[in-house]
């Protein structure tokens, strides 16, 4: 009896240990995916097609003097010498723009310095934008190996990256708007916070623990998903745009 109980005890801890390791591996695996990959999975499971995608990060800099801004700009250009750089100056502002086109999309670094009524303001922006033809496993790998490390070099603090996907559904069912919205929200385990639902247009704000960054609404709720779906008349395809933590484009 003692031996039998001992074996049960050992088997119990083996099972618990296995569950712990499995859950741990699932957690690690989840962290390997970027936010835009999670949005893409939601789109794919809902039967959507990606037409455009983008990553955008921006940081407001401390007030630079013209000389400090020039040094900052020169440093960025030196670090990213593979970009094609153009500088435009006027009395009010200086804009330095770097552009690089690859098989993964178009990358843009913009550094801007303005002087208004004696007050200076500067910001730095870094964007990667692609189309349907550039999206895929190669682009996802490039985001992890290039875009995110580049952003960490460009910005002083951890950047807030805005991820966005635009696309379409070919389904022409009348209930397509609600069906596809529910499917995407379910994949992301998202809780709806606000919505505007009309016959040919749906707009949804939501929160998902799957996504890495959040903002607070006026009601002091965490939010990190915005979804817009639009149908153009009877029998027409449905277009959508989904972004995290918010959409920074019109839809």
ZASEMI-923705 format. One record per atom (N, C-alpha, C): residue in one letter; x, y, z. Coordinates in steps of 0.05 Angstrom, whole numbers, plus 5000, padded with zeros to 4 digits. Layout:
! residues N
AXYZ
...
This chain:
! residues 251
X501749765000
X500050005000
X501750255000
X503950245016
X505750475017
X507050514990
X507950294978
X509250304952
X507350424931
X504850324931
X502850414912
X502350714915
X502050814940
X501651094945
X504051254935
X506451144939
X508951284930
X508851324900
X508151114885
X508051134856
X505951344847
X503651344860
X501551544854
X502651824858
X504051854881
X505252114888
X507252204867
X508952024858
X510952094837
X509652164811
X507651994803
X506252054777
X504852324778
X503652394801
X502252644804
X504252874799
X506652864810
X508553084806
X509753084778
X509952854766
X510852854738
X508752994720
X506152944725
X504053074709
X504053374714
X504253454740
X504353744746
X506753874733
X509053744734
X511453854722
X511153884692
X509853684679
X509453694650
X507553924643
X505453964658
X503654184653
X505054444656
X506754474676
X508154724681
X509954794657
X511454584648
X513354624626
X511754694601
X509554554596
X507954614572
X506854894572
X505754974594
X504755254596
X506955454593
X509355384605
X511555564602
X512455594573
X512555374559
X513255384530
X511255544514
X508755514521
X506655664507
X507055964511
X507756044536
X508156324542
X510456434527
X512756284527
X515056374512
X514456394482
X512956204471
X512256204443
X510556444437
X508656524455
X506956754450
X508657004448
X510757024464
X512357264465
X514057294440
X514257084424
X515857094400
X514457244378
X511857274380
X510257404360
X509957704365
X510457864345
X510058154347
X507058214346
X506358464354
X503558534353
X502358514325
X503958594305
X502858594278
X502358304268
X503958114278
X503557834271
X500957734284
X500357834308
X497857754322
X495457864307
X495658114297
X493558234281
X493158074255
X495357994243
X495357844218
X493957574222
X494457444245
X493157184250
X490157224253
X489357444266
X486457494269
X485157544242
X486557684224
X485557734197
X485357474182
X487457304184
X487557054169
X485256874178
X484856844204
X482756664214
X479956764206
X479657024202
X477057124194
X476657124164
X478757024149
X478457004120
X479157254105
X480657434118
X481357694106
X483857674089
X484257874073
X486557904055
X488058164061
X490658144066
X492258384072
X492858534046
X492258794046
X493058964023
X495359154030
X495259264054
X497359444063
X497959394092
X500459444101
X501159414129
X503259624136
X503359694161
X505359894170
X506059874199
X508459964205
X509360004233
X510360284235
X509560424256
X510260704259
X510960764288
X513260894292
X514060974319
X514961264318
X514461414339
X515161694340
X515961774369
X517861954371
X518762054397
X519162354395
X517962494414
X518462784416
X521062824432
X522862974420
X525463024433
X525363264451
X527263274469
X527463514486
X528163754468
X527763984477
X528264224461
X531164244453
X531764214428
X534464234417
X534964524409
X537464604412
X538364844397
X538864754368
X539264934350
X539764864322
X542264694320
X544364764337
X546864614336
X546464334347
X544964304369
X544464044381
X542863864361
X540963994348
X539363834329
X541063734306
X542963904297
X544763834275
X546463594283
X547363594308
X548963364318
X547363114319
X544863144330
X543062914332
X542462794304
X541862974285
X541362894258
X543762754245
X546062864249
X548562744237
X549062464249
X548462434275
X548962174287
X547061964276
X544462034272
X542561844260
X543361774232
X544161974216
X544961924189
X547461744187
X549261784206
X551661624207
X550961324213
X549161294233
X548361024241
X546960874218
X545361034203
X543660904182
X544561014155
X547060964149
X548261064124
X547060924099
X545760704103
X544560554081
X541960694070
X541060894085
X538661044076
X539561274057
X537761354040
X538261584023
X537161834037
X538862024044
X538162244061
X537762504045
X535662654053
X535062914041
X534463114063
X535563354062
X535063554082
X533663794069
X531463884082
X530064124072
X529964324095
X530764574089
X530864784110
X529165024101
X527965144122
X526665404118
X527165554144
X526065804145
X526465964170
X525165824194
X522965694190
X521465584212
X522265294219
X523165144200
X523664864206
X525964734189
X526964524200
X528864354186
X527864074186
X527663944163
X526663674161
X528763504147
X529663294161
X531563104150
X530262834147
X530162744122
X528662494116
X530562284103
X530462044114
X531961824103
X530061614092
X530661504069
X528961314056
X530561074047
X529460834052
X530660584042
X528560394033
X528760304008
X526860103997
X528159833995
X526859634006
X527759364005
X525459183996
X526058923994
X523958733986
X521758704007
X522358814031
X520458794053
X518559034055
X519259254041
X517659494042
X519359744041
X518159964048
X519560224048
X519860324077
X522360384084
X522960484111
X523460784109
X522360934127
X522761224128
X523561314156
X525761464158
X526461594183
X526261894178
X524762024195
X524362314192
X525162454218
X526862654216
X527662814240
X526963104234
X525263214251
X524263484246
X524863674270
X525563914263
X526164124283
X524764374275
X522964484292
X521564734286
X522164944306
X521965194298
X522365414316
X520065614311
X518265644331
X515965814329
X515866004353
X515866264347
X515866464369
X518066414390
X520366334380
X522566294398
X522566024413
X520465864408
X520265604421
X520965384401
X522865204409
X523664994391
X522264734398
X521864574378
X520564304382
X521764114362
X522363874371
X523563674353
X522163404357
X522063244336
X521162974339
X522562794318
X522662544324
X523762344306
X521662134300
X521362044275
X519461854267
X520861624251
X519961384255
X521061154240
X518660974231
X518460934205
X516260784194
X517160564175
X515860344176
X516260124156
X513460074144
X513260094118
X510660064105
X510959874081
X508959694078
X509059504057
X506359444045
X506359284024
X503859214010
X503358914012
X501358823998
X500658543998
X502958373988
X504458473968
X506558313957
X509058293975
X509358483994
X511658474011
X511058334038
X508558274043
X507858154069
X508257844068
X509357734090
X509857454091
X511857384112
X512757144113
X514657054134
X517257214133
X518157284109
X520657444106
X520357714119
X518057844114
X517558114126
X517358094157
X516057884167
X515757844196
X518557804209
X520257654195
X523057624206
X524557884205
X524158034184
X525558294181
X524758494203
X522158484210
X521258664232
X522758604257
X523158344263
X524458264288
X527458314287
X528658264264
X531658284262
X532658564255
X530958724243
X531858994234
X530159224245
X527559214241
X525959444248
X526059504279
X525459304295
X525359344324
X528159424335
X530359284327
X532959374337
X533659654327
X532859724302
X533359994292
X531860204309
X529360144315
X527760324331
X529060374359
X530160164370
X531460184396
X533960354395
X535260364371
X537560534368
X536760824362
X534660864348
X533761134340
X532661284364
X531061154380
X529661294401
X531061264428
X530661474445
X531961484471
X530561284490
X527961284491
X526361104507
X525260874490
X524060674504
X522760464489
X520460574472
X520560544446
X518560674429
X515860544431
X513760704428
X511060604425
X510660554395
X510460304387
X510160234359
X507260194352
X506260344332
X503560314323
X503560124299
X502059904302
X501859694281
X499159714267
X499159684241
X496659714226
X496559534202
X494259414197
X493759254173
X491159354160
X491359394133
X488959454117
X488459224098
X485959164092
X485458944074
X482558924066
X481758684058
X478958654049
X477958374054
X475358344054
X474058084054
X472358064029
X472557844015
X471057813990
X468157713995
X467657624020
X465057524028
X462957744024
X460757684012
X458657884006
X456157834022
X456257664042
X453857624059
X453057874073
X450557914078
X449558154091
X450658184119
X451157964132
X452057974160
X455057974162
X456458024140
X459358004140
X460758184160
X459758424164
X461058614182
X461258504210
X458958414220
X458858314248
X460358054250
X460157874229
X461557624230
X464557654232
X465657814214
X468557844213
X469657994237
X468158184247
X468958334271
X469058144295
X467057974298
X466957784320
X469257584318
X469757494294
X471957294290
X474657414297
X475157664289
X477757784295
X478057844325
X475957934337
X475957994366
X476357734382
X475057514373
X475357254387
X478257154386
X479457174362
X482257084359
X484157234378
X483657484382
X485357654399
X484457654428
X482357494435
X481257484462
X480657774472
X479457934454
X479058214460
X476358274473
X476358464491
X473858554503
X473058824491
X470758834480
X469759084467
X469259304488
X470259544483
X469859764501
X467859964490
X468160034464
X466360224451
X465960124423
X463660194411
X463160124384
X461060304371
X461260324345
X459260454329
X458560264306
X456060164306
X455359954287
X452960054270
X453560104245
X451560184225
X451359964204
X449459994186
X448959784166
X451459724149
X452959934141
X455159894123
X457859984136
X457860024162
X460360104175
X460360024204
X462559904213
X462959834241
X465559954250
X465560074274
X467960174287
X468060064315
X470259934323
X470459804349
X473059874362
X472859944388
X475259984405
X475159764426
X477459634431
X477459404449
X480159384463
X480259184481
X482659134496
X483258834495
X485858764491
X486658484491
X489258464506
X489458264524
X491858214539
X494058094521
X493358004497
X495357894479
X497258104468
X496358354467
X497958564454
X499658714475
X501958814466
X503958904485
X503659174497
X502359364483
X502259634494
X499359724495
X498759914513
X496060014516
X496060314519
X493760434514
X493360714521
X490760724538
X490360944551
X487960974568
X485861144554
X483361054556
X481161214545
X480461434564
X478661614556
X477661824574
X476361714599
X475361464596
X474061334619
X476061184636
X478661224630
X480861094645
X480860794642
X480060704619
X480160414612
X482560364594
X483860134598
X486060054580
X484859984552
X486160074531
X485260014504
X487659964487
X487459764469
X489759724450
X488959604423
X486359624417
X485459534390
X483459734379
X483759804354
X481659944340
X481259804313
X478759764307
X477959614283
X475759764268
X476159804242
X474059924226
X473459744202
X470859704196
X470059544173
X468059714157
X468259704131
X466459854114
X465559694090
X463059704084
X461959564061
X460859764041
X461559734016
X460859933996
X458559833979
X456159843990
X453759773974
X453159483973
X450859413961
X449959143959
X451858963943
X452658743955
X454358553940
X457258633938
X457958853950
X460758953947
X462458823968
X465158823964
X466958713983
X467158894008
X467958784030
X468358934055
X471258994059
X471859244064
X474559324070
X474859354100
X477259324110
X477659354139
X480359484144
X480659584168
X483259674178
X483259614208
X485459494217
X485759424246
X488459514255
X488559624279
X491059734289
X491259714319
X493759724329
X494359724357
X496659914363
X496660064385
X494460074405
X492060244395
X492560424375
X490460574362
X491060594333
X489060664317
X489460724289
X490461014286
X492461054270
X493461324266
X492961414237
X491061274224
X490161344197
X487161364197
X486061504177
X483161524175
X482061264164
X479561194172
X478360954161
X475360984159
